[in-house]
C-alpha cells in the first residue's frame, strides 16, 4: 500500500520572515514562490508545516507531481546544456535543417 503524500506549495516570499522559518521552508525544499514539493505524510513533515502555516498551502498529493528530491531533466530523458537549460529548441532546429 503506498504511503500518503502531501503536496506543499510556497505561497509567500521568504523575505522578512524569521530566520528559523526561512530555514524550515528551505528544509522542506521550498526556495521560490509557487514552488511545489511532495513529501511523505509524517509527523516530522507535519510539524515543519505547522511552524509556517501562513506561508504554505498543503494538499493531498497526486501522482504526477515531482518528488521532494526533484527529478532532473536528464532523468526524464530531455536534452539539457551545461547550465541545465532545456535544449529542445536547439535540437528541433538542427533536425529540421
C-alpha positions as CSV (number, residue, x, y, z in Angstrom):
1,X,0.0,0.0,0.0
2,X,1.5,3.4,-1.0
3,X,2.2,5.8,1.8
4,X,0.2,9.0,1.9
5,X,1.8,12.1,0.3
6,X,1.4,15.8,0.8
7,X,1.8,18.4,-1.8
8,X,3.3,21.6,-0.2
9,X,3.4,24.9,-2.1
10,X,5.2,28.1,-1.0
11,X,2.6,30.9,-1.2
12,X,4.6,33.8,0.2
13,X,8.1,35.3,-0.1
14,X,10.9,34.3,2.3
15,X,11.9,38.0,2.6
16,X,11.0,39.4,6.0
17,X,10.4,36.0,7.7
18,X,12.1,34.9,10.9
19,X,15.4,33.2,10.1
20,X,14.1,29.9,11.7
21,X,11.0,30.0,9.5
22,X,13.2,30.5,6.4
23,X,15.4,27.6,7.3
24,X,12.3,25.4,7.9
25,X,10.9,26.3,4.4
26,X,14.3,25.6,2.8
27,X,14.5,22.3,4.6
28,X,11.1,21.4,3.1
29,X,12.7,22.2,-0.3
30,X,10.8,25.4,-1.0
31,X,13.0,28.1,-2.4
32,X,10.7,30.2,-4.7
33,X,7.2,31.5,-4.5
34,X,4.8,28.9,-6.1
35,X,7.4,26.2,-5.8
36,X,5.8,22.8,-5.0
37,X,7.3,19.7,-3.5
38,X,5.8,16.3,-2.4
39,X,6.7,14.8,0.9
40,X,5.5,11.7,2.8
41,X,2.8,12.5,5.4
42,X,4.9,12.0,8.5
43,X,4.8,13.7,11.9
44,X,8.1,15.4,11.2
45,X,6.8,17.0,7.9
46,X,3.5,17.9,9.6
47,X,5.5,19.6,12.4
48,X,7.5,21.6,9.9
49,X,4.3,22.7,8.1
50,X,2.7,23.6,11.4
51,X,5.6,26.0,12.1
52,X,4.9,28.1,8.9
53,X,1.2,27.6,8.0
54,X,0.9,31.3,6.9
55,X,3.5,30.7,4.1
56,X,2.4,27.4,2.6
57,X,-0.6,25.6,1.0
58,X,-0.9,21.9,1.7
59,X,-3.0,19.5,-0.4
60,X,-3.1,15.7,-0.8
61,X,-0.6,14.8,-3.5
62,X,-1.3,13.5,-6.9
63,X,1.0,11.0,-8.6
64,X,2.1,13.4,-11.4
65,X,3.9,15.9,-9.1
66,X,7.7,15.6,-8.8
67,X,9.0,14.1,-5.6
68,X,10.8,16.3,-3.0
69,X,14.2,15.0,-4.2
70,X,13.4,16.5,-7.5
71,X,13.5,15.0,-11.0
72,X,16.3,16.2,-13.2
73,X,15.8,16.8,-16.9
74,X,18.4,14.1,-17.5
75,X,16.4,11.6,-15.6
76,X,13.3,12.5,-17.7
77,X,15.2,12.0,-20.9
78,X,15.3,15.6,-22.0
79,X,18.4,17.2,-23.6
80,X,20.0,20.0,-21.5
81,X,23.0,22.1,-21.9
82,X,25.8,22.6,-19.4
83,X,23.8,25.2,-17.5
84,X,20.8,22.8,-17.2
85,X,18.6,24.6,-19.6
86,X,16.3,22.7,-21.9
87,X,17.7,22.2,-25.4
88,X,14.5,21.2,-27.2
89,X,14.6,24.4,-29.3
90,X,18.1,23.8,-30.5
91,X,17.6,20.2,-31.3
92,X,14.5,20.7,-33.3
93,X,16.3,23.4,-35.4
94,X,19.2,21.0,-36.0
95,X,16.8,18.2,-37.0
96,X,14.7,20.4,-39.4
97,X,17.8,21.6,-41.3
